[in-house]
């Protein structure tokens, strides 16, 4: 069950990232991370950050662990 849920979650996350890349937006805050840790490179791409982010490749890894199962109210 966890394996199947992990695959579906990975597929959903990849679709969400692709959708954000199509709209050239950064709702996840990767720009803040890039500015904090790679400022010289970010400074060059700052004006077109959405476009630069849309060219990026993301590797999504899901580590799903089911703590317990049972009835849900």
PDB file of N, H, CA, C and O in Angstrom:
ATOM      1  N   UNK A   1       0.823  -1.183   0.000  1.00  0.00           N
ATOM      2  CA  UNK A   1       0.000   0.000   0.000  1.00  0.00           C
ATOM      3  C   UNK A   1       0.880   1.264   0.000  1.00  0.00           C
ATOM      4  O   UNK A   1       0.609   2.213  -0.736  1.00  0.00           O
ATOM      5  N   UNK A   2       1.916   1.266   0.819  1.00  0.00           N
ATOM      6  H   UNK A   2       2.135   0.495   1.417  1.00  0.00           H
ATOM      7  CA  UNK A   2       2.787   2.438   0.893  1.00  0.00           C
ATOM      8  C   UNK A   2       3.495   2.672  -0.435  1.00  0.00           C
ATOM      9  O   UNK A   2       3.685   3.817  -0.845  1.00  0.00           O
ATOM     10  N   UNK A   3       3.882   1.605  -1.102  1.00  0.00           N
ATOM     11  H   UNK A   3       3.727   0.674  -0.769  1.00  0.00           H
ATOM     12  CA  UNK A   3       4.571   1.732  -2.380  1.00  0.00           C
ATOM     13  C   UNK A   3       3.662   2.374  -3.427  1.00  0.00           C
ATOM     14  O   UNK A   3       4.091   3.255  -4.173  1.00  0.00           O
ATOM     15  N   UNK A   4       2.430   1.936  -3.478  1.00  0.00           N
ATOM     16  H   UNK A   4       2.082   1.220  -2.873  1.00  0.00           H
ATOM     17  CA  UNK A   4       1.480   2.493  -4.447  1.00  0.00           C
ATOM     18  C   UNK A   4       1.187   3.964  -4.138  1.00  0.00           C
ATOM     19  O   UNK A   4       1.127   4.792  -5.046  1.00  0.00           O
ATOM     20  N   UNK A   5       1.008   4.279  -2.868  1.00  0.00           N
ATOM     21  H   UNK A   5       1.058   3.605  -2.131  1.00  0.00           H
ATOM     22  CA  UNK A   5       0.771   5.670  -2.482  1.00  0.00           C
ATOM     23  C   UNK A   5       1.984   6.541  -2.797  1.00  0.00           C
ATOM     24  O   UNK A   5       1.827   7.688  -3.217  1.00  0.00           O
ATOM     25  N   UNK A   6       3.177   6.015  -2.603  1.00  0.00           N
ATOM     26  H   UNK A   6       3.305   5.084  -2.263  1.00  0.00           H
ATOM     27  CA  UNK A   6       4.401   6.766  -2.908  1.00  0.00           C
ATOM     28  C   UNK A   6       4.484   7.100  -4.390  1.00  0.00           C
ATOM     29  O   UNK A   6       4.844   8.216  -4.765  1.00  0.00           O
ATOM     30  N   UNK A   7       4.151   6.134  -5.224  1.00  0.00           N
ATOM     31  H   UNK A   7       3.859   5.228  -4.920  1.00  0.00           H
ATOM     32  CA  UNK A   7       4.189   6.372  -6.671  1.00  0.00           C
ATOM     33  C   UNK A   7       3.176   7.435  -7.086  1.00  0.00           C
ATOM     34  O   UNK A   7       3.478   8.302  -7.906  1.00  0.00           O
ATOM     35  N   UNK A   8       1.968   7.365  -6.512  1.00  0.00           N
ATOM     36  H   UNK A   8       1.723   6.661  -5.845  1.00  0.00           H
ATOM     37  CA  UNK A   8       0.945   8.355  -6.847  1.00  0.00           C
ATOM     38  C   UNK A   8       1.333   9.744  -6.352  1.00  0.00           C
ATOM     39  O   UNK A   8       1.121  10.738  -7.046  1.00  0.00           O
ATOM     40  N   UNK A   9       1.902   9.809  -5.152  1.00  0.00           N
ATOM     41  H   UNK A   9       2.074   9.001  -4.588  1.00  0.00           H
ATOM     42  CA  UNK A   9       2.319  11.101  -4.612  1.00  0.00           C
ATOM     43  C   UNK A   9       3.445  11.695  -5.444  1.00  0.00           C
ATOM     44  O   UNK A   9       3.455  12.898  -5.703  1.00  0.00           O
ATOM     45  N   UNK A  10       4.392  10.864  -5.864  1.00  0.00           N
ATOM     46  H   UNK A  10       4.384   9.886  -5.654  1.00  0.00           H
ATOM     47  CA  UNK A  10       5.490  11.340  -6.703  1.00  0.00           C
ATOM     48  C   UNK A  10       4.958  11.890  -8.014  1.00  0.00           C
ATOM     49  O   UNK A  10       5.401  12.938  -8.484  1.00  0.00           O
ATOM     50  N   UNK A  11       4.000  11.173  -8.604  1.00  0.00           N
ATOM     51  H   UNK A  11       3.640  10.322  -8.223  1.00  0.00           H
ATOM     52  CA  UNK A  11       3.417  11.622  -9.870  1.00  0.00           C
ATOM     53  C   UNK A  11       2.696  12.958  -9.689  1.00  0.00           C
ATOM     54  O   UNK A  11       2.792  13.837 -10.547  1.00  0.00           O
ATOM     55  N   UNK A  12       1.978  13.113  -8.582  1.00  0.00           N
ATOM     56  H   UNK A  12       1.900  12.399  -7.886  1.00  0.00           H
ATOM     57  CA  UNK A  12       1.261  14.360  -8.310  1.00  0.00           C
ATOM     58  C   UNK A  12       2.215  15.524  -8.081  1.00  0.00           C
ATOM     59  O   UNK A  12       1.977  16.631  -8.564  1.00  0.00           O
ATOM     60  N   UNK A  13       3.295  15.275  -7.346  1.00  0.00           N
ATOM     61  H   UNK A  13       3.488  14.376  -6.953  1.00  0.00           H
ATOM     62  CA  UNK A  13       4.266  16.336  -7.075  1.00  0.00           C
ATOM     63  C   UNK A  13       4.985  16.765  -8.348  1.00  0.00           C
ATOM     64  O   UNK A  13       5.227  17.954  -8.554  1.00  0.00           O
ATOM     65  N   UNK A  14       5.324  15.809  -9.197  1.00  0.00           N
ATOM     66  H   UNK A  14       5.127  14.843  -9.030  1.00  0.00           H
ATOM     67  CA  UNK A  14       5.971  16.151 -10.463  1.00  0.00           C
ATOM     68  C   UNK A  14       5.038  16.963 -11.350  1.00  0.00           C
ATOM     69  O   UNK A  14       5.476  17.892 -12.029  1.00  0.00           O
ATOM     70  N   UNK A  15       3.748  16.615 -11.346  1.00  0.00           N
ATOM     71  H   UNK A  15       3.392  15.861 -10.794  1.00  0.00           H
ATOM     72  CA  UNK A  15       2.774  17.369 -12.141  1.00  0.00           C
ATOM     73  C   UNK A  15       2.630  18.789 -11.613  1.00  0.00           C
ATOM     74  O   UNK A  15       2.507  19.729 -12.398  1.00  0.00           O
ATOM     75  N   UNK A  16       2.645  18.959 -10.292  1.00  0.00           N
ATOM     76  H   UNK A  16       2.745  18.195  -9.654  1.00  0.00           H
ATOM     77  CA  UNK A  16       2.539  20.288  -9.704  1.00  0.00           C
ATOM     78  C   UNK A  16       3.754  21.142 -10.048  1.00  0.00           C
ATOM     79  O   UNK A  16       3.613  22.316 -10.391  1.00  0.00           O
ATOM     80  N   UNK A  17       4.934  20.562  -9.960  1.00  0.00           N
ATOM     81  H   UNK A  17       5.049  19.608  -9.682  1.00  0.00           H
ATOM     82  CA  UNK A  17       6.154  21.298 -10.302  1.00  0.00           C
ATOM     83  C   UNK A  17       6.140  21.691 -11.774  1.00  0.00           C
ATOM     84  O   UNK A  17       6.506  22.814 -12.121  1.00  0.00           O
ATOM     85  N   UNK A  18       5.721  20.777 -12.636  1.00  0.00           N
ATOM     86  H   UNK A  18       5.423  19.864 -12.354  1.00  0.00           H
ATOM     87  CA  UNK A  18       5.656  21.067 -14.075  1.00  0.00           C
ATOM     88  C   UNK A  18       4.667  22.196 -14.360  1.00  0.00           C
ATOM     89  O   UNK A  18       4.925  23.059 -15.199  1.00  0.00           O
ATOM     90  N   UNK A  19       3.534  22.182 -13.658  1.00  0.00           N
ATOM     91  H   UNK A  19       3.324  21.481 -12.977  1.00  0.00           H
ATOM     92  CA  UNK A  19       2.526  23.236 -13.846  1.00  0.00           C
ATOM     93  C   UNK A  19       3.094  24.596 -13.432  1.00  0.00           C
ATOM     94  O   UNK A  19       2.876  25.594 -14.120  1.00  0.00           O
ATOM     95  N   UNK A  20       3.814  24.639 -12.320  1.00  0.00           N
ATOM     96  H   UNK A  20       3.992  23.829 -11.761  1.00  0.00           H
ATOM     97  CA  UNK A  20       4.427  25.892 -11.878  1.00  0.00           C
ATOM     98  C   UNK A  20       5.483  26.357 -12.873  1.00  0.00           C
ATOM     99  O   UNK A  20       5.619  27.554 -13.123  1.00  0.00           O
ATOM    100  N   UNK A  21       6.228  25.415 -13.441  1.00  0.00           N
ATOM    101  H   UNK A  21       6.117  24.442 -13.238  1.00  0.00           H
ATOM    102  CA  UNK A  21       7.230  25.777 -14.439  1.00  0.00           C
ATOM    103  C   UNK A  21       6.572  26.321 -15.695  1.00  0.00           C
ATOM    104  O   UNK A  21       7.112  27.234 -16.320  1.00  0.00           O
ATOM    105  N   UNK A  22       5.433  25.790 -16.078  1.00  0.00           N
ATOM    106  H   UNK A  22       4.995  25.048 -15.570  1.00  0.00           H
ATOM    107  CA  UNK A  22       4.729  26.294 -17.263  1.00  0.00           C
ATOM    108  C   UNK A  22       4.275  27.736 -17.078  1.00  0.00           C
ATOM    109  O   UNK A  22       4.248  28.510 -18.035  1.00  0.00           O
ATOM    110  N   UNK A  23       3.917  28.100 -15.838  1.00  0.00           N
ATOM    111  H   UNK A  23       3.939  27.471 -15.061  1.00  0.00           H
ATOM    112  CA  UNK A  23       3.466  29.463 -15.557  1.00  0.00           C
ATOM    113  C   UNK A  23       4.610  30.384 -15.136  1.00  0.00           C
ATOM    114  O   UNK A  23       4.382  31.562 -14.861  1.00  0.00           O
ATOM    115  N   UNK A  24       5.836  29.861 -15.082  1.00  0.00           N
ATOM    116  H   UNK A  24       6.021  28.904 -15.305  1.00  0.00           H
ATOM    117  CA  UNK A  24       7.029  30.637 -14.693  1.00  0.00           C
ATOM    118  C   UNK A  24       6.873  31.288 -13.323  1.00  0.00           C
ATOM    119  O   UNK A  24       7.190  32.464 -13.147  1.00  0.00           O
ATOM    120  N   UNK A  25       6.379  30.512 -12.348  1.00  0.00           N
ATOM    121  H   UNK A  25       6.121  29.556 -12.491  1.00  0.00           H
ATOM    122  CA  UNK A  25       6.220  31.017 -10.989  1.00  0.00           C
ATOM    123  C   UNK A  25       7.036  30.156 -10.025  1.00  0.00           C
ATOM    124  O   UNK A  25       7.436  29.039 -10.355  1.00  0.00           O
ATOM    125  N   UNK A  26       7.271  30.695  -8.833  1.00  0.00           N
ATOM    126  H   UNK A  26       6.946  31.602  -8.566  1.00  0.00           H
ATOM    127  CA  UNK A  26       8.060  30.005  -7.813  1.00  0.00           C
ATOM    128  C   UNK A  26       7.318  30.032  -6.471  1.00  0.00           C
ATOM    129  O   UNK A  26       7.727  30.758  -5.565  1.00  0.00           O
ATOM    130  N   UNK A  27       6.244  29.262  -6.328  1.00  0.00           N
ATOM    131  H   UNK A  27       5.912  28.673  -7.064  1.00  0.00           H
ATOM    132  CA  UNK A  27       5.517  29.277  -5.056  1.00  0.00           C
ATOM    133  C   UNK A  27       6.224  28.507  -3.953  1.00  0.00           C
ATOM    134  O   UNK A  27       5.822  28.598  -2.793  1.00  0.00           O
ATOM    135  N   UNK A  28       7.260  27.755  -4.278  1.00  0.00           N
ATOM    136  H   UNK A  28       7.586  27.681  -5.220  1.00  0.00           H
ATOM    137  CA  UNK A  28       7.957  26.929  -3.297  1.00  0.00           C
ATOM    138  C   UNK A  28       9.099  27.676  -2.610  1.00  0.00           C
ATOM    139  O   UNK A  28       9.609  27.205  -1.593  1.00  0.00           O
ATOM    140  N   UNK A  29       9.504  28.810  -3.132  1.00  0.00           N
ATOM    141  H   UNK A  29       9.090  29.192  -3.958  1.00  0.00           H
ATOM    142  CA  UNK A  29      10.548  29.604  -2.512  1.00  0.00           C
ATOM    143  C   UNK A  29      11.963  29.199  -2.872  1.00  0.00           C
ATOM    144  O   UNK A  29      12.889  29.440  -2.099  1.00  0.00           O
ATOM    145  N   UNK A  30      12.146  28.585  -4.035  1.00  0.00           N
ATOM    146  H   UNK A  30      11.393  28.389  -4.663  1.00  0.00           H
ATOM    147  CA  UNK A  30      13.491  28.208  -4.456  1.00  0.00           C
ATOM    148  C   UNK A  30      14.357  29.446  -4.688  1.00  0.00           C
ATOM    149  O   UNK A  30      15.580  29.380  -4.559  1.00  0.00           O
ATOM    150  N   UNK A  31      13.740  30.553  -5.024  1.00  0.00           N
ATOM    151  H   UNK A  31      12.747  30.606  -5.128  1.00  0.00           H
ATOM    152  CA  UNK A  31      14.487  31.796  -5.225  1.00  0.00           C
ATOM    153  C   UNK A  31      15.127  32.277  -3.934  1.00  0.00           C
ATOM    154  O   UNK A  31      16.256  32.768  -3.948  1.00  0.00           O
ATOM    155  N   UNK A  32      14.410  32.141  -2.804  1.00  0.00           N
ATOM    156  H   UNK A  32      13.493  31.742  -2.793  1.00  0.00           H
ATOM    157  CA  UNK A  32      14.974  32.526  -1.511  1.00  0.00           C
ATOM    158  C   UNK A  32      16.175  31.644  -1.168  1.00  0.00           C
ATOM    159  O   UNK A  32      17.184  32.126  -0.653  1.00  0.00           O
ATOM    160  N   UNK A  33      16.055  30.352  -1.457  1.00  0.00           N
ATOM    161  H   UNK A  33      15.235  29.960  -1.875  1.00  0.00           H
ATOM    162  CA  UNK A  33      17.143  29.423  -1.199  1.00  0.00           C
ATOM    163  C   UNK A  33      18.351  29.753  -2.078  1.00  0.00           C
ATOM    164  O   UNK A  33      19.487  29.779  -1.606  1.00  0.00           O
ATOM    165  N   UNK A  34      18.091  30.003  -3.350  1.00  0.00           N
ATOM    166  H   UNK A  34      17.168  29.983  -3.734  1.00  0.00           H
ATOM    167  CA  UNK A  34      19.181  30.333  -4.274  1.00  0.00           C
ATOM    168  C   UNK A  34      19.860  31.639  -3.878  1.00  0.00           C
ATOM    169  O   UNK A  34      21.084  31.758  -3.952  1.00  0.00           O
ATOM    170  N   UNK A  35      19.062  32.617  -3.457  1.00  0.00           N
ATOM    171  H   UNK A  35      18.069  32.521  -3.397  1.00  0.00           H
ATOM    172  CA  UNK A  35      19.643  33.902  -3.052  1.00  0.00           C
ATOM    173  C   UNK A  35      20.495  33.748  -1.796  1.00  0.00           C
ATOM    174  O   UNK A  35      21.521  34.413  -1.655  1.00  0.00           O
ATOM    175  N   UNK A  36      20.078  32.878  -0.890  1.00  0.00           N
ATOM    176  H   UNK A  36      19.244  32.337  -1.004  1.00  0.00           H
ATOM    177  CA  UNK A  36      20.814  32.703   0.359  1.00  0.00           C
ATOM    178  C   UNK A  36      22.109  31.917   0.174  1.00  0.00           C
ATOM    179  O   UNK A  36      23.113  32.224   0.817  1.00  0.00           O
ATOM    180  N   UNK A  37      22.099  30.913  -0.691  1.00  0.00           N
ATOM    181  H   UNK A  37      21.284  30.663  -1.213  1.00  0.00           H
ATOM    182  CA  UNK A  37      23.241  30.011  -0.775  1.00  0.00           C
ATOM    183  C   UNK A  37      24.076  30.146  -2.045  1.00  0.00           C
ATOM    184  O   UNK A  37      25.228  29.712  -2.072  1.00  0.00           O
ATOM    185  N   UNK A  38      23.516  30.741  -3.097  1.00  0.00           N
ATOM    186  H   UNK A  38      22.581  31.094  -3.075  1.00  0.00           H
ATOM    187  CA  UNK A  38      24.250  30.908  -4.358  1.00  0.00           C
ATOM    188  C   UNK A  38      24.015  32.315  -4.906  1.00  0.00           C
ATOM    189  O   UNK A  38      23.591  32.479  -6.050  1.00  0.00           O
ATOM    190  N   UNK A  39      24.291  33.321  -4.088  1.00  0.00           N
ATOM    191  H   UNK A  39      24.635  33.187  -3.158  1.00  0.00           H
ATOM    192  CA  UNK A  39      23.934  34.685  -4.461  1.00  0.00           C
ATOM    193  C   UNK A  39      24.532  35.173  -5.779  1.00  0.00           C
ATOM    194  O   UNK A  39      23.802  35.782  -6.561  1.00  0.00           O
ATOM    195  N   UNK A  40      25.799  34.949  -6.070  1.00  0.00           N
ATOM    196  H   UNK A  40      26.392  34.454  -5.435  1.00  0.00           H
ATOM    197  CA  UNK A  40      26.333  35.461  -7.346  1.00  0.00           C
ATOM    198  C   UNK A  40      25.597  34.885  -8.562  1.00  0.00           C
ATOM    199  O   UNK A  40      25.316  35.604  -9.520  1.00  0.00           O
ATOM    200  N   UNK A  41      25.292  33.607  -8.517  1.00  0.00           N
ATOM    201  H   UNK A  41      25.520  33.023  -7.738  1.00  0.00           H
ATOM    202  CA  UNK A  41      24.553  32.998  -9.632  1.00  0.00           C
ATOM    203  C   UNK A  41      23.108  33.476  -9.669  1.00  0.00           C
ATOM    204  O   UNK A  41      22.545  33.692 -10.742  1.00  0.00           O
ATOM    205  N   UNK A  42      22.515  33.639  -8.494  1.00  0.00           N
ATOM    206  H   UNK A  42      22.972  33.464  -7.623  1.00  0.00           H
ATOM    207  CA  UNK A  42      21.132  34.120  -8.437  1.00  0.00           C
ATOM    208  C   UNK A  42      21.031  35.546  -8.960  1.00  0.00           C
ATOM    209  O   UNK A  42      20.069  35.895  -9.644  1.00  0.00           O
ATOM    210  N   UNK A  43      22.019  36.365  -8.640  1.00  0.00           N
ATOM    211  H   UNK A  43      22.801  36.082  -8.084  1.00  0.00           H
ATOM    212  CA  UNK A  43      22.016  37.775  -9.056  1.00  0.00           C
ATOM    213  C   UNK A  43      21.932  37.895 -10.580  1.00  0.00           C
ATOM    214  O   UNK A  43      21.252  38.780 -11.100  1.00  0.00           O
ATOM    215  N   UNK A  44      22.627  37.000 -11.294  1.00  0.00           N
ATOM    216  H   UNK A  44      23.179  36.281 -10.872  1.00  0.00           H
ATOM    217  CA  UNK A  44      22.594  37.015 -12.757  1.00  0.00           C
ATOM    218  C   UNK A  44      21.211  36.651 -13.296  1.00  0.00           C
ATOM    219  O   UNK A  44      20.786  37.190 -14.318  1.00  0.00           O
ATOM    220  N   UNK A  45      20.516  35.751 -12.626  1.00  0.00           N
ATOM    221  H   UNK A  45      20.861  35.314 -11.796  1.00  0.00           H
ATOM    222  CA  UNK A  45      19.227  35.248 -13.110  1.00  0.00           C
ATOM    223  C   UNK A  45      18.030  35.891 -12.421  1.00  0.00           C
ATOM    224  O   UNK A  45      16.890  35.510 -12.686  1.00  0.00           O
ATOM    225  N   UNK A  46      18.266  36.841 -11.559  1.00  0.00           N
ATOM    226  H   UNK A  46      19.192  37.151 -11.344  1.00  0.00           H
ATOM    227  CA  UNK A  46      17.198  37.418 -10.748  1.00  0.00           C
ATOM    228  C   UNK A  46      16.063  38.023 -11.576  1.00  0.00           C
ATOM    229  O   UNK A  46      14.892  37.833 -11.247  1.00  0.00           O
ATOM    230  N   UNK A  47      16.390  38.736 -12.629  1.00  0.00           N
ATOM    231  H   UNK A  47      17.341  38.891 -12.897  1.00  0.00           H
ATOM    232  CA  UNK A  47      15.364  39.404 -13.427  1.00  0.00           C
ATOM    233  C   UNK A  47      14.450  38.410 -14.131  1.00  0.00           C
ATOM    234  O   UNK A  47      13.261  38.677 -14.299  1.00  0.00           O
ATOM    235  N   UNK A  48      14.987  37.275 -14.542  1.00  0.00           N
ATOM    236  H   UNK A  48      15.954  37.058 -14.406  1.00  0.00           H
ATOM    237  CA  UNK A  48      14.203  36.258 -15.239  1.00  0.00           C
ATOM    238  C   UNK A  48      14.132  34.967 -14.422  1.00  0.00           C
ATOM    239  O   UNK A  48      14.286  33.880 -14.978  1.00  0.00           O
ATOM    240  N   UNK A  49      13.902  35.073 -13.122  1.00  0.00           N
ATOM    241  H   UNK A  49      13.777  35.957 -12.671  1.00  0.00           H
ATOM    242  CA  UNK A  49      13.947  33.901 -12.255  1.00  0.00           C
ATOM    243  C   UNK A  49      12.899  32.858 -12.649  1.00  0.00           C
ATOM    244  O   UNK A  49      13.189  31.662 -12.649  1.00  0.00           O
ATOM    245  N   UNK A  50      11.703  33.293 -12.980  1.00  0.00           N
ATOM    246  H   UNK A  50      11.467  34.264 -12.981  1.00  0.00           H
ATOM    247  CA  UNK A  50      10.656  32.350 -13.374  1.00  0.00           C
ATOM    248  C   UNK A  50      11.040  31.559 -14.612  1.00  0.00           C
ATOM    249  O   UNK A  50      10.798  30.355 -14.688  1.00  0.00           O
ATOM    250  N   UNK A  51      11.637  32.236 -15.577  1.00  0.00           N
ATOM    251  H   UNK A  51      11.833  33.214 -15.515  1.00  0.00           H
ATOM    252  CA  UNK A  51      12.065  31.570 -16.802  1.00  0.00           C
ATOM    253  C   UNK A  51      13.216  30.592 -16.521  1.00  0.00           C
ATOM    254  O   UNK A  51      13.242  29.482 -17.054  1.00  0.00           O
ATOM    255  N   UNK A  52      14.154  31.014 -15.685  1.00  0.00           N
ATOM    256  H   UNK A  52      14.132  31.915 -15.251  1.00  0.00           H
ATOM    257  CA  UNK A  52      15.264  30.137 -15.329  1.00  0.00           C
ATOM    258  C   UNK A  52      14.770  28.912 -14.562  1.00  0.00           C
ATOM    259  O   UNK A  52      15.260  27.802 -14.770  1.00  0.00           O
ATOM    260  N   UNK A  53      13.814  29.116 -13.690  1.00  0.00           N
ATOM    261  H   UNK A  53      13.415  30.018 -13.521  1.00  0.00           H
ATOM    262  CA  UNK A  53      13.257  28.001 -12.928  1.00  0.00           C
ATOM    263  C   UNK A  53      12.504  27.039 -13.838  1.00  0.00           C
ATOM    264  O   UNK A  53      12.488  25.834 -13.587  1.00  0.00           O
ATOM    265  N   UNK A  54      11.888  27.553 -14.878  1.00  0.00           N
ATOM    266  H   UNK A  54      11.901  28.532 -15.081  1.00  0.00           H
ATOM    267  CA  UNK A  54      11.151  26.687 -15.796  1.00  0.00           C
ATOM    268  C   UNK A  54      12.090  25.786 -16.599  1.00  0.00           C
ATOM    269  O   UNK A  54      11.660  24.757 -17.120  1.00  0.00           O
ATOM    270  N   UNK A  55      13.361  26.161 -16.704  1.00  0.00           N
ATOM    271  H   UNK A  55      13.710  26.997 -16.281  1.00  0.00           H
ATOM    272  CA  UNK A  55      14.344  25.334 -17.413  1.00  0.00           C
ATOM    273  C   UNK A  55      14.981  24.288 -16.506  1.00  0.00           C
ATOM    274  O   UNK A  55      15.673  23.391 -16.988  1.00  0.00           O
ATOM    275  N   UNK A  56      14.758  24.393 -15.207  1.00  0.00           N
ATOM    276  H   UNK A  56      14.196  25.122 -14.816  1.00  0.00           H
ATOM    277  CA  UNK A  56      15.396  23.498 -14.243  1.00  0.00           C
ATOM    278  C   UNK A  56      14.797  22.100 -14.303  1.00  0.00           C
ATOM    279  O   UNK A  56      13.652  21.908 -14.713  1.00  0.00           O
ATOM    280  N   UNK A  57      15.594  21.139 -13.885  1.00  0.00           N
ATOM    281  H   UNK A  57      16.524  21.295 -13.551  1.00  0.00           H
ATOM    282  CA  UNK A  57      15.150  19.744 -13.801  1.00  0.00           C
ATOM    283  C   UNK A  57      15.081  19.362 -12.322  1.00  0.00           C
ATOM    284  O   UNK A  57      16.035  19.577 -11.576  1.00  0.00           O
ATOM    285  N   UNK A  58      13.967  18.805 -11.912  1.00  0.00           N
ATOM    286  H   UNK A  58      13.192  18.630 -12.519  1.00  0.00           H
ATOM    287  CA  UNK A  58      13.768  18.423 -10.523  1.00  0.00           C
ATOM    288  C   UNK A  58      13.660  16.910 -10.417  1.00  0.00           C
ATOM    289  O   UNK A  58      12.942  16.270 -11.185  1.00  0.00           O
ATOM    290  N   UNK A  59      14.381  16.349  -9.458  1.00  0.00           N
ATOM    291  H   UNK A  59      14.964  16.869  -8.834  1.00  0.00           H
ATOM    292  CA  UNK A  59      14.266  14.928  -9.134  1.00  0.00           C
ATOM    293  C   UNK A  59      13.443  14.819  -7.858  1.00  0.00           C
ATOM    294  O   UNK A  59      13.849  15.308  -6.804  1.00  0.00           O
ATOM    295  N   UNK A  60      12.293  14.179  -7.958  1.00  0.00           N
ATOM    296  H   UNK A  60      11.962  13.782  -8.814  1.00  0.00           H
ATOM    297  CA  UNK A  60      11.395  14.050  -6.818  1.00  0.00           C
ATOM    298  C   UNK A  60      11.558  12.657  -6.226  1.00  0.00           C
ATOM    299  O   UNK A  60      11.502  11.650  -6.932  1.00  0.00           O
ATOM    300  N   UNK A  61      11.759  12.626  -4.921  1.00  0.00           N
ATOM    301  H   UNK A  61      11.804  13.444  -4.348  1.00  0.00           H
ATOM    302  CA  UNK A  61      11.859  11.370  -4.202  1.00  0.00           C
ATOM    303  C   UNK A  61      10.866  11.395  -3.056  1.00  0.00           C
ATOM    304  O   UNK A  61      10.828  12.357  -2.290  1.00  0.00           O
ATOM    305  N   UNK A  62      10.066  10.357  -2.930  1.00  0.00           N
ATOM    306  H   UNK A  62      10.097   9.575  -3.553  1.00  0.00           H
ATOM    307  CA  UNK A  62       9.060  10.291  -1.877  1.00  0.00           C
ATOM    308  C   UNK A  62       9.421   9.145  -0.941  1.00  0.00           C
ATOM    309  O   UNK A  62       9.625   8.012  -1.376  1.00  0.00           O
ATOM    310  N   UNK A  63       9.495   9.456   0.344  1.00  0.00           N
ATOM    311  H   UNK A  63       9.330  10.377   0.697  1.00  0.00           H
ATOM    312  CA  UNK A  63       9.733   8.455   1.376  1.00  0.00           C
ATOM    313  C   UNK A  63       8.501   8.438   2.268  1.00  0.00           C
ATOM    314  O   UNK A  63       8.408   9.207   3.225  1.00  0.00           O
ATOM    315  N   UNK A  64       7.571   7.572   1.955  1.00  0.00           N
ATOM    316  H   UNK A  64       7.647   6.948   1.178  1.00  0.00           H
ATOM    317  CA  UNK A  64       6.292   7.521   2.653  1.00  0.00           C
ATOM    318  C   UNK A  64       6.304   6.364   3.641  1.00  0.00           C
ATOM    319  O   UNK A  64       6.633   5.232   3.289  1.00  0.00           O
ATOM    320  N   UNK A  65       5.946   6.664   4.865  1.00  0.00           N
ATOM    321  H   UNK A  65       5.679   7.584   5.151  1.00  0.00           H
ATOM    322  CA  UNK A  65       5.845   5.621   5.888  1.00  0.00           C
ATOM    323  C   UNK A  65       4.466   5.715   6.529  1.00  0.00           C
ATOM    324  O   UNK A  65       4.044   6.788   6.961  1.00  0.00           O
ATOM    325  N   UNK A  66       3.790   4.620   6.584  1.00  0.00           N
ATOM    326  H   UNK A  66       4.132   3.749   6.233  1.00  0.00           H
ATOM    327  CA  UNK A  66       2.462   4.590   7.185  1.00  0.00           C
ATOM    328  C   UNK A  66       2.632   4.222   8.654  1.00  0.00           C
ATOM    329  O   UNK A  66       3.124   3.141   8.980  1.00  0.00           O
ATOM    330  N   UNK A  67       2.221   5.128   9.533  1.00  0.00           N
ATOM    331  H   UNK A  67       1.822   6.005   9.268  1.00  0.00           H
ATOM    332  CA  UNK A  67       2.380   4.925  10.961  1.00  0.00           C
ATOM    333  C   UNK A  67       1.386   3.923  11.522  1.00  0.00           C
ATOM    334  O   UNK A  67       1.746   3.073  12.335  1.00  0.00           O
ATOM    335  N   UNK A  68       0.166   4.020  11.100  1.00  0.00           N
ATOM    336  H   UNK A  68      -0.127   4.711  10.439  1.00  0.00           H
ATOM    337  CA  UNK A  68      -0.857   3.083  11.576  1.00  0.00           C
ATOM    338  C   UNK A  68      -2.026   3.080  10.601  1.00  0.00           C
ATOM    339  O   UNK A  68      -2.200   4.010   9.814  1.00  0.00           O
ATOM    340  N   UNK A  69      -2.793   2.058  10.663  1.00  0.00           N
ATOM    341  H   UNK A  69      -2.652   1.303  11.303  1.00  0.00           H
ATOM    342  CA  UNK A  69      -3.993   1.953   9.840  1.00  0.00           C
ATOM    343  C   UNK A  69      -5.177   1.652  10.736  1.00  0.00           C
ATOM    344  O   UNK A  69      -5.016   1.198  11.869  1.00  0.00           O
ATOM    345  N   UNK A  70      -6.324   1.901  10.237  1.00  0.00           N
ATOM    346  H   UNK A  70      -6.454   2.270   9.317  1.00  0.00           H
ATOM    347  CA  UNK A  70      -7.528   1.625  11.011  1.00  0.00           C
ATOM    348  C   UNK A  70      -8.680   2.467  10.511  1.00  0.00           C
ATOM    349  O   UNK A  70      -8.590   3.121   9.471  1.00  0.00           O
ATOM    350  N   UNK A  71      -9.738   2.442  11.249  1.00  0.00           N
ATOM    351  H   UNK A  71      -9.811   1.912  12.094  1.00  0.00           H
ATOM    352  CA  UNK A  71     -10.942   3.180  10.876  1.00  0.00           C
ATOM    353  C   UNK A  71     -10.746   4.676  11.058  1.00  0.00           C
ATOM    354  O   UNK A  71     -10.065   5.122  11.981  1.00  0.00           O
ATOM    355  N   UNK A  72     -11.341   5.424  10.181  1.00  0.00           N
ATOM    356  H   UNK A  72     -11.894   5.062   9.430  1.00  0.00           H
ATOM    357  CA  UNK A  72     -11.292   6.882  10.231  1.00  0.00           C
ATOM    358  C   UNK A  72     -12.688   7.388  10.505  1.00  0.00           C
ATOM    359  O   UNK A  72     -13.652   6.960   9.870  1.00  0.00           O
ATOM    360  N   UNK A  73     -12.793   8.298  11.452  1.00  0.00           N
ATOM    361  H   UNK A  73     -12.010   8.645  11.968  1.00  0.00           H
ATOM    362  CA  UNK A  73     -14.104   8.845  11.783  1.00  0.00           C
ATOM    363  C   UNK A  73     -14.526   9.908  10.801  1.00  0.00           C
ATOM    364  O   UNK A  73     -15.610  10.476  10.933  1.00  0.00           O
TER     365      UNK A  73
END
